Amino acid sequence: MPIGTTNIKMSDIATELQYSSSLPNDSMVNILYDSSQLSYNQSGGSYHNLNMGSATSFQSSIEGPYSAGQNMALKNWGGYTHDIGVNLNYIINNGSGYDVNVRLFLENSSGFGGGFQFFNGIIPMNNTGNVSVSNSNTGMGAFSNYYSGGGYWISGDISLLMPPAFRPIMMDVTGAVDTDNKGSGIPRLTYTAHGTPGGPWNLDFSTGGGPFVGILVSGDNGSGGFPNDGVSWNKRTAIVIDIY
């Protein structure tokens, strides 16, 4: 259960981090703070947590003091929740001359299965209604939903409402990065750079393309390539989709 803001015990933090509550006291503080260095691991600190105590993030409350070797107080853990929902930043730009229907999902595998839908909307043409959302809590517990499956993936179902007859409308992922400031924004793998067709997707049926239905963003671990690598369950992702 989430850590409170008073009477914080090391054993409670250990339990929340999926450690044994019988960790030795002489090394326990370092073990707990070391969770800030772990990705994919079940005891990795949740970088999705945005509102811990008087600080603004897990990174500034836990990782920063640990890396600096100072101010590693138990009070820093006030408000920590291991299973907080996956938080995402997403920008969708539509500079084309046609309205585009966009649905985005969190997946628990590398195949499109229409997982948890976190966005559904029509993006108007000519950049008149672009979408920019920051730190959106999907409500899907990051640890409980995405740890055992190797992380999460971001997929899309993107299509034109009225396909034109004279030119293709292209869609690509121009940015997908880690946003926690640890590692200076680790790039995610995207279909544009690593998959098939290896470039912008043609959304127009009339020119040999069609709707995009599949994985847009995979992981930061660097193993397996796109789309086999999941995004660490305890990491936040910012994604930019450009339609033009």
C-alpha positions in Angstrom: 0.0 0.0 0.0 1.2 3.6 -0.6 3.7 5.0 1.9 2.1 7.6 4.3 3.7 10.9 5.2 4.2 10.3 9.0 5.8 7.4 11.0 7.6 6.1 7.9 9.3 2.7 8.5 12.0 1.2 6.5 10.2 -2.1 6.6 7.1 -0.5 5.0 9.2 1.0 2.2 10.8 -2.4 1.7 7.5 -4.1 1.4 6.2 -1.5 -1.0 9.3 -2.1 -3.2 8.7 -5.8 -3.2 11.7 -6.5 -1.0 11.7 -8.7 2.1 10.8 -6.6 5.2 13.6 -8.4 7.1 16.4 -6.7 5.2 19.3 -6.0 7.5 19.0 -2.5 9.1 22.7 -1.6 8.7 22.3 -1.7 4.9 18.6 -1.1 4.4 18.6 2.6 3.5 21.1 2.1 0.8 19.2 -1.0 -0.6 16.0 1.0 -0.7 17.5 4.0 -2.4 19.3 1.7 -4.8 15.9 0.9 -6.2 16.3 4.2 -8.1 19.0 2.6 -10.3 16.9 -0.4 -11.4 14.9 -0.7 -14.7 12.7 -3.7 -15.4 13.4 -5.1 -12.0 10.4 -5.7 -9.7 12.0 -3.5 -7.0 12.9 -0.7 -9.3 11.6 2.7 -8.1 8.5 3.9 -10.0 9.5 6.9 -12.0 5.9 7.3 -12.9 5.2 8.8 -9.4 4.9 12.5 -9.8 3.9 13.8 -6.4 6.0 12.6 -3.6 6.0 14.6 -0.5 7.3 18.2 -1.0 9.2 17.2 -4.1 7.8 16.8 -7.6 9.0 13.3 -8.7 10.7 10.1 -7.6 13.8 11.3 -9.5 14.1 14.4 -7.4 13.1 12.7 -4.1 15.0 9.5 -4.3 17.4 9.2 -7.3 18.9 12.6 -7.0 19.8 12.4 -3.3 21.1 8.8 -3.8 23.3 9.7 -6.7 24.7 12.7 -4.7 25.2 10.5 -1.6 23.4 12.9 0.6 20.0 13.7 2.3 18.8 10.1 2.1 16.1 10.6 4.8 13.1 8.3 5.2 10.8 11.3 4.9 11.8 11.5 1.2 9.6 8.4 0.7 6.4 10.0 1.9 3.7 9.4 -0.7 5.6 6.7 -2.6 3.3 4.3 -4.5 5.0 1.3 -6.3 1.9 0.7 -8.5 1.0 4.2 -9.5 -0.6 4.4 -13.0 1.5 4.6 -16.1 2.1 8.3 -16.9 2.5 9.5 -20.5 3.2 12.7 -22.4 1.8 12.7 -26.0 1.7 15.2 -28.8 -0.3 14.6 -32.0 0.2 17.1 -34.8 -1.9 17.0 -38.0 -0.7 19.4 -40.6 -2.3 17.5 -43.5 -5.4 18.7 -45.3 -7.6 16.0 -43.9 -9.1 15.1 -40.5 -7.5 12.0 -38.9 -9.0 9.6 -36.4 -6.4 8.6 -33.8 -6.7 5.9 -31.1 -3.7 5.1 -28.9 -3.3 2.1 -26.6 -1.0 0.7 -23.9 -0.2 -2.9 -24.7 1.3 -5.7 -22.5 2.9 -7.5 -25.5 4.6 -6.6 -28.7 1.6 -7.4 -30.8 -1.4 -5.1 -31.4 -4.3 -6.4 -29.3 -6.3 -3.2 -28.7 -5.0 -3.0 -25.1 -5.9 -0.2 -22.7 -7.0 2.9 -24.8 -5.7 6.1 -23.4 -6.6 8.4 -26.3 -9.4 8.5 -28.8 -10.1 11.5 -30.9 -10.3 13.2 -34.3 -7.4 15.5 -35.0 -8.5 18.3 -37.3 -6.7 19.2 -40.4 -4.2 22.0 -40.9 -2.9 22.1 -37.4 -6.2 23.6 -36.1 -6.7 21.2 -33.2 -3.4 19.5 -32.4 -3.2 17.6 -29.1 -0.5 18.1 -26.4 -1.0 16.3 -23.1 1.6 16.1 -20.3 1.9 13.8 -17.3 -1.3 12.0 -18.0 -2.0 9.3 -15.5 -3.6 6.4 -17.4 -4.8 4.8 -14.2 -3.3 1.5 -15.3 -1.0 0.3 -12.5 2.4 0.2 -14.0 3.8 -2.6 -11.8 0.7 -4.8 -11.6 -0.1 -4.6 -15.3 3.3 -4.4 -17.1 6.1 -5.9 -15.0 5.4 -9.6 -15.6 5.0 -9.1 -19.3 8.4 -7.4 -19.8 7.1 -3.8 -19.9 4.6 -1.9 -22.0 4.2 -1.0 -25.6 2.4 1.9 -27.2 0.2 1.0 -30.2 -2.0 3.0 -32.5 -5.0 2.7 -34.8 -4.7 5.8 -37.0 -6.8 6.4 -40.2 -8.1 9.2 -42.4 -11.8 10.0 -42.2 -12.1 10.8 -45.9 -9.1 9.4 -47.9 -8.1 11.9 -50.6 -7.6 11.0 -54.3 -4.5 12.9 -55.2 -1.7 12.5 -52.6 -0.6 10.4 -49.7 -1.0 11.6 -46.1 2.0 10.5 -44.0 2.3 9.6 -40.4 5.4 9.0 -38.3 6.8 9.0 -34.8 9.2 11.9 -34.6 10.1 11.5 -30.9 9.6 8.9 -28.2 11.8 9.3 -25.2 12.2 8.6 -21.5 11.2 11.7 -19.6 12.5 11.2 -16.0 15.8 13.1 -16.7 17.8 10.0 -15.6 19.9 9.1 -18.6 19.2 12.4 -20.4 16.0 11.1 -22.2 16.7 7.6 -23.4 15.3 7.2 -26.9 12.6 4.6 -27.4 12.6 2.3 -30.4 9.9 3.2 -33.0 8.6 1.6 -36.2 9.8 4.6 -38.1 13.5 3.9 -37.3 13.5 0.2 -36.9 10.5 -1.6 -38.3 8.7 -2.3 -41.5 8.2 -0.2 -43.6 11.0 1.7 -41.9 9.7 5.1 -42.7 6.6 7.3 -42.5 3.3 5.4 -42.9 1.0 6.2 -45.8 -2.5 6.6 -44.4 -4.2 7.1 -47.8 -5.9 4.0 -49.4 -6.0 5.7 -52.8 -2.3 5.8 -53.1 -1.6 2.2 -51.9 -1.5 2.9 -48.2 -4.1 2.6 -45.5 -4.8 2.9 -41.8 -1.9 2.2 -39.4 -2.8 -0.5 -36.9 0.2 -1.8 -34.9 3.0 -1.0 -32.5 4.2 2.6 -32.6 6.7 2.6 -29.7 8.7 -0.2 -28.0 11.3 -0.2 -25.4 14.4 1.4 -23.9 16.2 -1.7 -22.8 18.0 -2.2 -26.1 17.5 -5.9 -26.5 15.7 -7.6 -29.4 15.1 -4.5 -31.5 11.8 -3.1 -32.6 9.1 -4.2 -31.6 10.3 -7.0 -29.3 11.7 -4.8 -26.5 9.1 -3.5 -24.0 9.4 -0.1 -22.2 10.4 -0.6 -18.6 7.3 -0.7 -16.4 8.8 1.9 -14.1 9.6 4.5 -16.8 7.7 7.4 -18.3 7.5 8.0 -22.0 6.9 11.0 -24.2 5.7 10.4 -27.7 5.3 12.8 -30.7 3.2 11.7 -33.7 3.3 13.9 -36.8 0.8 13.7 -39.6 1.5 15.7 -42.8 
